[in-house]
Amino acid sequence: MSTRLASWMFYAGLLITPIYRGGNADAPPMILLVFCALSLILSSLGSTNTKRPALPTMGIILWAAWLGWLVFQLIPLPPDLLARLSPQAFAYHQAVAQAGGQAHYSLSLVPARGLELVVLSVTYAIVYLTTLSIAHDQTSVRRVLSVITLAAALEAVYGALHLLAGIGHPLLDPANAHQGVATGTFANRNHFAAFLCLGFCAGLGLILGRKNDPNSAGSMRARLRALLDLLTSELVLFRVLLLVIVVGVVLSQSRMGNAALALAVTVYALAWLLSTRRAASFGKGLLLFVSIAVADVLLVSERYGLERVMERIEQTDYESEVRFVANDMSHQLINRFGHIGAGLGSSPILQESVRPEGFERSFRHAHNDYYEFWIEVGIPGLVLLGVLLLYHALRAAAALRERRSWRRASSAAVLAVIAAGLLHATVEFNFRIPAYVAYFVTLLALATRLQGRGSTRSIGRWLKPNHKRGMKQDLDIQG
């Protein structure tokens, strides 16, 4: 009972997070933290009755190292040590002291704001741990994917209604919404499109990871019965949800959002088709991807404005865009603070010191996640983040060797999400939007639950072909 309640609390926390500004406010992350913490406690109480795979030791160590670096940036250091590590930060704190303020002498220039963002990072770590606790077999993994797909579809439906029917969001300030494009509950269409991309990949995992119907072969009567079951099964529902999500992405008119979705489908298709051993599974996957190209792109997208998206892409003049100025400002800050970082939350304040003369617009974030993380967490933080992503990408890639289709389908979804996220991060700050990051972290955690042996000891063992594993190992944690 406690395990089931823990699962539902986790699902509820995920579904609630995007409702207000995509979670980009004080309340949604705190609600998510409370729901996940309670879910983790309840799941731990019920763990004695459930056989679960071991925790991914390396993943937890990497999370701890990342959080440890963020905390280290907040700790006051001896002025002499700070002057050697970061002369710019020392000069900043010294100027504060000379002005009569209280100097903190930490790597972080804004320790108060940095502490808030460290707490948010801890929230993501708890989401990661809660996912590990909840998703331990086929049923639970598919339920998590279903929640992610449903959340994206609901966002797409609301975004379409908001745009086409003029239905407003009672909690979202209309002044922050783009006129004439879908943004859902997000204030930015790019964040909206990126969030939908997560759900689309999860939906693909649900469709291709579905168990094959034992009646799909045999007599004509059996095949007709299988076809009838297919038309009334959850597979059709998931396919409709994918169509809805594509409509939402196109209505956003986000150039990189549409490009990221195209990349995600491409990566997913390659991963799935290359990992498929059976002709029937290969044909099923190929048919699905062809239907996506025909139904989603040629029909749905054409109806809802793909031409306008293509026009925006063709008319893009990089040097005339605001992002060009933002990137130039980021380059200057990287030269000053990029070696060790100025602390989370420092980028908006530092941009004031490099704003071009006569340029009146200010930025809360750099329009490039790589630049912003580089400025704030430095090279050590970037390396830790890169290793963290690489670790989970390797775990997902290793799961492509599994025999079970649900494992391979889910791992392909993780790889597609990582690829899309890395591409979109070159022009946006999606990794600063709580709802997007929470769902992204959830999918990363699933990557460690997709191998039959559940081994976490060495990368070499993860990448071993599973044809040497016994049937008992292959059926491990089947659920």
C-alpha positions in Angstrom: 0.0 0.0 0.0 2.8 2.4 0.9 4.6 1.6 -2.3 1.5 2.4 -4.4 0.9 5.6 -2.5 4.6 6.6 -3.0 4.2 6.1 -6.8 1.1 8.2 -7.0 2.6 11.0 -5.0 5.6 11.1 -7.3 3.4 11.1 -10.4 1.3 13.9 -8.9 4.4 16.0 -8.1 5.5 15.7 -11.7 2.2 16.6 -13.1 1.8 19.6 -10.8 5.2 21.1 -11.5 4.6 22.6 -15.0 1.2 24.1 -14.2 2.5 27.5 -13.2 5.0 29.1 -15.5 6.6 25.8 -16.3 7.6 25.5 -12.6 9.7 28.7 -13.0 8.6 30.2 -9.7 9.1 29.6 -6.0 6.1 27.4 -5.2 6.3 24.6 -7.9 9.8 23.4 -7.0 8.9 23.3 -3.3 5.8 21.3 -4.0 7.8 18.9 -6.1 10.4 18.6 -3.3 7.7 17.8 -0.7 5.9 15.3 -2.9 9.2 13.5 -3.9 10.5 13.5 -0.3 7.3 11.9 1.0 7.3 9.5 -1.9 10.9 8.5 -1.2 10.1 7.9 2.5 7.0 5.8 1.7 8.8 3.9 -0.9 11.6 3.1 1.5 9.1 1.8 4.0 7.6 -0.6 1.5 11.0 -1.6 0.0 11.3 -4.7 2.2 8.4 -6.4 0.3 9.7 -5.5 -3.2 12.8 -6.9 -5.0 14.6 -4.0 -6.6 17.8 -3.6 -8.5 20.8 -2.0 -6.8 21.3 1.7 -6.8 23.6 3.1 -9.5 26.6 3.9 -7.3 28.5 5.9 -9.9 25.4 8.0 -10.7 24.9 8.9 -7.1 28.6 9.7 -6.7 28.5 12.0 -9.7 25.4 13.8 -8.3 27.1 14.2 -4.9 30.2 15.6 -6.6 28.1 18.1 -8.6 26.3 19.3 -5.5 29.5 19.3 -3.5 31.1 21.7 -6.1 28.1 24.0 -5.9 28.3 24.1 -2.1 32.1 24.7 -2.2 31.4 27.8 -4.3 29.3 29.2 -1.5 31.8 28.6 1.3 33.7 31.7 2.6 37.4 31.2 1.9 40.5 32.9 3.3 41.0 36.1 1.2 44.5 35.0 0.2 43.2 31.7 -1.1 40.3 33.3 -2.9 42.7 35.8 -4.5 44.7 32.9 -6.0 41.7 30.9 -7.1 39.6 33.8 -8.5 41.2 37.3 -8.5 37.9 38.7 -10.1 35.8 37.3 -7.2 38.3 38.6 -4.7 38.2 42.1 -6.2 34.4 42.0 -6.2 34.1 41.1 -2.5 36.8 43.5 -1.6 34.9 46.3 -3.3 31.8 45.3 -1.3 33.9 45.6 1.9 35.3 49.0 1.0 31.8 50.2 0.3 30.8 49.3 3.8 29.1 46.0 3.1 29.8 42.6 4.5 32.2 40.7 2.2 31.6 37.0 1.9 34.9 36.1 0.1 33.5 33.1 -1.6 33.8 32.0 -5.3 30.1 32.9 -5.6 29.5 36.6 -6.1 25.8 36.3 -5.0 25.8 33.6 -2.3 22.2 34.2 -1.2 20.9 33.6 -4.7 23.4 30.8 -5.1 22.0 29.1 -2.0 18.5 29.2 -3.5 19.7 27.5 -6.7 21.7 24.9 -4.7 18.4 24.0 -2.9 16.8 23.7 -6.3 19.6 21.4 -7.5 19.1 19.3 -4.4 15.5 19.0 -5.4 16.5 17.6 -8.8 18.7 15.1 -7.0 15.8 14.0 -4.9 13.7 13.6 -8.0 16.5 11.4 -9.4 16.5 9.2 -6.2 12.7 9.0 -6.1 12.7 7.8 -9.7 15.2 5.1 -8.9 13.0 4.1 -6.0 9.7 4.1 -8.0 10.8 2.7 -11.4 12.2 -0.8 -10.7 10.4 -3.0 -13.3 8.7 -2.9 -16.6 5.3 -1.8 -15.3 6.7 1.1 -13.2 9.0 2.3 -15.9 6.1 2.4 -18.4 4.0 4.3 -15.9 6.7 7.0 -15.5 6.9 7.3 -19.3 3.1 7.5 -19.4 3.1 10.4 -16.9 5.7 12.3 -19.0 3.8 11.7 -22.2 0.5 12.7 -20.6 2.0 15.9 -19.1 3.4 16.9 -22.5 0.1 16.1 -24.3 -1.9 18.2 -21.8 0.6 21.1 -22.3 0.1 20.8 -26.1 -3.7 20.7 -25.8 -3.7 23.8 -23.5 -1.2 25.6 -25.8 -3.4 24.9 -28.8 -6.6 26.0 -27.0 -4.8 29.1 -25.8 -3.8 30.0 -29.3 -6.6 28.8 -31.5 -9.6 29.4 -29.2 -8.2 32.3 -27.1 -8.5 30.5 -23.8 -6.2 32.3 -21.4 -4.2 31.1 -18.4 -5.5 32.5 -15.1 -2.1 32.3 -13.5 0.1 33.3 -16.3 0.8 37.0 -16.9 -0.3 37.7 -20.6 2.4 40.3 -20.9 5.0 37.5 -20.7 3.4 35.3 -23.4 4.2 35.5 -27.1 1.4 36.7 -29.2 0.3 34.4 -32.1 2.2 31.4 -31.0 1.6 28.5 -28.5 3.4 28.7 -25.2 1.2 26.5 -23.0 1.8 27.3 -19.3 5.4 28.4 -20.1 6.3 32.0 -20.6 8.6 31.1 -23.5 7.7 29.2 -26.6 11.1 27.6 -26.7 10.8 26.1 -23.3 7.3 24.9 -24.2 8.6 23.1 -27.3 11.5 21.6 -25.4 9.1 20.2 -22.8 6.9 18.7 -25.5 10.0 17.0 -27.0 10.5 15.1 -23.8 7.0 13.8 -23.9 7.2 12.8 -27.5 10.3 10.7 -26.9 8.6 9.1 -23.9 5.6 8.3 -26.0 7.8 6.6 -28.6 9.2 4.5 -25.9 5.7 3.4 -24.8 4.6 2.5 -28.3 7.7 0.5 -29.4 8.2 -1.0 -25.9 4.7 -2.5 -25.9 4.5 -6.3 -25.6 3.9 -8.1 -28.8 0.4 -9.7 -29.0 0.7 -13.5 -28.9 -2.3 -13.7 -31.3 -0.6 -11.6 -33.9 0.4 -14.7 -35.7 -1.6 -17.8 -36.6 -5.0 -18.2 -38.3 -6.8 -15.4 -40.1 -9.3 -15.2 -37.3 -6.6 -14.8 -34.8 -5.0 -12.0 -36.8 -8.4 -10.2 -37.2 -8.8 -10.5 -33.4 -5.3 -9.1 -32.9 -6.1 -6.2 -35.3 -9.3 -5.4 -33.3 -7.4 -5.5 -30.1 -4.9 -3.1 -31.5 -7.5 -0.6 -32.6 -8.9 -0.5 -29.1 -5.7 -0.7 -27.2 -3.6 1.9 -25.5 -1.3 2.0 -28.6 -3.8 4.1 -30.5 -4.2 6.5 -27.6 -0.4 7.0 -27.4 -0.3 7.6 -31.1 -3.0 10.2 -30.8 -1.0 11.9 -28.0 2.1 12.0 -30.2 0.0 13.7 -32.9 -1.2 16.3 -30.4 2.3 16.9 -29.1 3.6 17.5 -32.7 0.8 20.0 -33.3 1.9 21.8 -30.1 5.5 22.0 -31.2 4.6 23.4 -34.6 2.2 25.9 -33.1 5.0 27.2 -30.9 6.8 28.2 -34.1 10.1 27.6 -32.2 12.8 27.1 -34.8 15.2 25.2 -32.5 12.2 23.4 -30.9 11.2 21.9 -34.2 14.8 21.2 -35.1 15.3 19.5 -31.7 12.2 17.3 -32.2 13.5 16.3 -35.7 16.8 15.4 -34.2 15.1 13.4 -31.4 13.1 11.4 -33.8 16.2 10.7 -36.0 18.3 9.6 -33.0 15.5 7.4 -31.7 14.9 5.8 -35.1 18.6 5.0 -35.5 19.0 3.7 -32.0 15.9 1.5 -32.3 16.5 0.2 -35.8 20.1 -0.6 -35.1 19.3 -2.4 -31.9 16.5 -4.5 -33.3 17.3 -8.1 -34.0 13.9 -9.4 -35.1 12.5 -8.6 -38.5 9.0 -8.1 -37.0 10.2 -5.5 -34.5 12.3 -3.8 -37.2 9.2 -3.6 -39.5 7.0 -2.3 -36.6 9.5 0.4 -35.8 10.1 1.4 -39.5 6.3 1.6 -40.0 5.9 3.9 -37.0 8.7 6.3 -38.1 7.3 6.4 -41.7 3.9 7.2 -40.2 5.4 10.0 -38.1 7.0 11.5 -41.2 3.8 11.3 -43.3 1.1 12.0 -40.7 2.9 14.3 -38.4 5.1 16.3 -40.7 3.3 16.3 -44.1 -0.3 16.5 -42.8 -0.5 17.8 -39.3 2.4 20.2 -39.5 1.3 21.6 -42.8 -2.2 22.2 -41.5 -0.9 24.0 -38.4 1.8 26.2 -39.7 5.0 24.3 -40.5 5.6 26.7 -43.4 5.8 29.7 -41.0 8.4 27.8 -39.0 10.4 27.1 -42.1 10.1 30.8 -43.1 11.5 31.9 -39.7 14.4 29.5 -40.1 15.2 30.8 -43.6 14.9 34.4 -42.6 17.2 34.0 -39.6 20.0 36.5 -39.5 22.2 35.5 -36.6 24.1 38.8 -36.4 20.9 40.8 -36.3 19.4 38.8 -33.4 19.4 39.7 -29.8 21.1 36.4 -29.1 24.2 37.6 -30.9 24.6 40.4 -28.4 23.8 38.0 -25.5 26.5 35.6 -26.7 29.1 38.4 -27.1 28.4 39.4 -23.5 28.7 35.8 -22.4 32.1 35.5 -24.1 33.5 38.4 -22.2 32.3 37.0 -18.9 33.7 33.5 -19.7 37.1 35.1 -20.2 36.8 36.7 -16.7 35.2 33.9 -14.7 35.1 30.8 -16.8 38.1 29.1 -15.3 36.4 28.5 -11.9 33.0 30.1 -12.0 31.2 33.0 -10.3 28.5 30.9 -8.6 25.0 30.0 -9.6 22.7 33.0 -10.2 25.6 35.4 -10.9 25.2 35.7 -14.7 22.3 38.3 -14.7 24.3 40.6 -12.3 27.6 40.2 -14.2 25.9 41.0 -17.6 25.3 44.6 -16.4 29.1 45.1 -16.4 29.5 44.1 -20.1 26.3 45.5 -21.6 27.1 47.4 -24.8 26.6 51.1 -24.7 23.2 52.1 -25.9 21.8 48.5 -25.6 18.9 48.8 -23.2 17.7 45.2 -23.0 18.8 43.1 -20.0 18.8 39.3 -19.8 17.9 37.1 -16.8 19.8 34.3 -18.6 22.3 33.8 -21.3 20.6 32.5 -24.5 23.0 29.5 -24.3 23.0 27.0 -21.4 26.6 26.1 -22.1 27.8 29.7 -21.7 25.7 30.3 -18.6 26.9 27.2 -16.8 30.5 28.0 -17.9 30.2 31.5 -16.4 28.6 30.3 -13.1 30.2 26.9 -12.4 33.4 27.1 -14.3 35.4 24.4 -16.0 35.1 22.0 -12.9 31.3 22.3 -13.0 31.1 21.8 -16.7 33.3 18.7 -16.5 31.1 17.2 -13.8 27.9 17.9 -15.8 29.5 16.4 -18.9 30.5 13.3 -17.1 27.1 13.0 -15.5 25.4 13.1 -18.9 27.9 10.8 -20.5 27.4 8.2 -17.7 23.7 8.1 -18.3 24.1 8.1 -22.1 26.4 5.1 -21.7 23.9 3.3 -19.5 21.1 3.9 -22.0 23.3 2.8 -24.9 24.3 -0.4 -23.1 20.6 -1.1 -22.6 20.1 -1.2 -26.4 21.7 -4.6 -26.3 18.9 -6.0 -24.2 16.5 -8.6 -25.7 13.4 -7.1 -24.1 11.8 -4.5 -26.3 10.6 -2.3 -23.5 14.2 -1.9 -22.3 15.5 -1.0 -25.7 12.6 1.3 -26.5 13.0 3.2 -23.2 16.8 3.5 -23.6 16.3 4.9 -27.1 14.0 7.5 -25.6 16.7 8.6 -23.1 19.3 8.9 -25.9 16.9 10.9 -28.0 16.1 13.3 -25.1 19.7 13.8 -24.3 20.5 14.6 -28.0 17.6 17.0 -28.3 18.4 18.7 -25.0 22.1 19.3 -25.9 21.1 20.8 -29.3 18.5 23.1 -27.9 20.9 24.3 -25.2 23.0 26.0 -27.8 20.4 28.8 -28.2 18.2 28.6 -25.1 18.3 28.2 -21.3 15.9 25.2 -21.0 18.1 23.7 -18.2 17.1 26.7 -16.0 13.4 25.8 -16.2 12.4 23.6 -13.3 9.7 21.5 -15.1 12.0 20.7 -18.0 14.9 19.8 -15.7 12.8 17.6 -13.4 11.4 15.6 -16.3 14.9 15.4 -17.9 16.4 14.1 -14.7 13.6 11.6 -14.4 14.5 10.1 -17.8 18.2 10.1 -16.9 17.3 8.0 -13.8 15.4 5.6 -15.9 18.5 4.9 -18.0 20.0 3.1 -15.0 16.9 0.8 -14.7 16.9 -0.6 -18.2 19.5 -3.4 -17.9 18.5 -6.9 -16.8 21.3 -7.5 -14.4 21.0 -4.1 -12.7 24.8 -4.1 -12.3 26.4 -0.8 -11.5 30.1 -1.9 -11.0 31.8 -1.0 -14.2 31.2 0.5 -17.6 32.9 -2.5 -19.2 30.2 -4.8 -17.7 27.4 -2.5 -18.8 28.7 -2.6 -22.4 29.1 -6.4 -22.6 26.8 -8.0 -25.1 24.0 -9.8 -23.3 24.1 -12.9 -25.5 26.4 -14.4 -22.8 23.9 -13.8 -20.1 21.6 -16.6 -19.1 17.8 -16.7 -19.6 17.4 -16.1 -15.9 19.4 -12.9 -16.1 17.5 -11.7 -19.2 14.2 -12.1 -17.3 15.5 -10.3 -14.2 13.0 -7.7 -12.9 10.6 -8.4 -15.8 7.6 -7.3 -13.9 
